Amino acid sequence: MTQEQLAYIVDRVPRTIIYHENDGQHPSFNTFYQLVTMFDISVDQYFYPPKNKWSECRKQSM
């Protein structure tokens, strides 16, 4: 899925998705909810990734 496609699905401009993915900006609660629901990601896994590596769910969502 491209950033443009994801932006369309969550009703945001592509630049917003790019900021979340590359700059580490946090999405709004509504966008966050859409992403974790759409990608079937546990909120716990997102906020508490494994200590020794970057969380796979965070990579998928941003």
C-alpha positions as CSV (number, residue, x, y, z in Angstrom):
1,M,0.0,0.0,0.0
2,T,1.4,3.4,-0.9
3,Q,1.3,6.4,1.4
4,E,-1.2,8.0,-1.0
5,Q,-3.5,5.1,-0.9
6,L,-3.4,5.0,2.9
7,A,-4.0,8.8,3.1
8,Y,-7.1,8.4,0.9
9,I,-8.4,5.6,3.1
10,V,-8.0,7.5,6.4
11,D,-9.1,10.8,4.8
12,R,-5.8,12.6,5.2
13,V,-3.4,14.3,2.8
14,P,-0.4,12.2,1.8
15,R,2.0,14.6,3.5
16,T,0.4,13.8,6.9
17,I,1.1,10.1,6.4
18,I,4.7,10.9,5.4
19,Y,5.2,13.0,8.5
20,H,3.9,10.1,10.7
21,E,6.1,7.6,9.0
22,N,9.4,9.6,8.5
23,D,9.4,12.3,11.1
24,G,7.8,10.3,14.0
25,Q,4.9,12.7,14.5
26,H,2.1,11.1,16.4
27,P,-1.2,10.8,14.6
28,S,-4.5,12.2,16.0
29,F,-6.5,9.8,18.1
30,N,-9.0,9.3,15.2
31,T,-6.2,8.5,12.7
32,F,-4.5,6.3,15.2
33,Y,-7.7,4.4,15.8
34,Q,-8.3,3.9,12.1
35,L,-4.7,2.6,11.6
36,V,-4.7,0.1,14.5
37,T,-8.1,-1.1,13.5
38,M,-7.3,-1.4,9.8
39,F,-4.0,-3.2,10.3
40,D,-5.2,-5.3,13.3
41,I,-2.5,-4.0,15.5
42,S,-2.6,-4.3,19.3
43,V,-2.4,-0.9,21.0
44,D,-0.1,-2.5,23.6
45,Q,2.3,-3.7,20.9
46,Y,2.3,-0.2,19.4
47,F,3.2,1.6,22.6
48,Y,5.3,-1.1,24.2
49,P,7.4,-2.6,21.4
50,P,10.1,-5.3,22.1
51,K,13.1,-3.7,23.8
52,N,15.7,-4.9,21.4
53,K,14.2,-4.1,18.1
54,W,11.8,-1.7,16.4
55,S,8.2,-3.0,16.6
56,E,7.0,-4.6,13.4
57,C,3.5,-3.2,14.1
58,R,4.8,0.3,14.3
59,K,6.6,-0.1,11.0
60,Q,3.3,-1.3,9.4
61,S,1.3,1.5,10.8
62,M,3.5,4.4,10.0
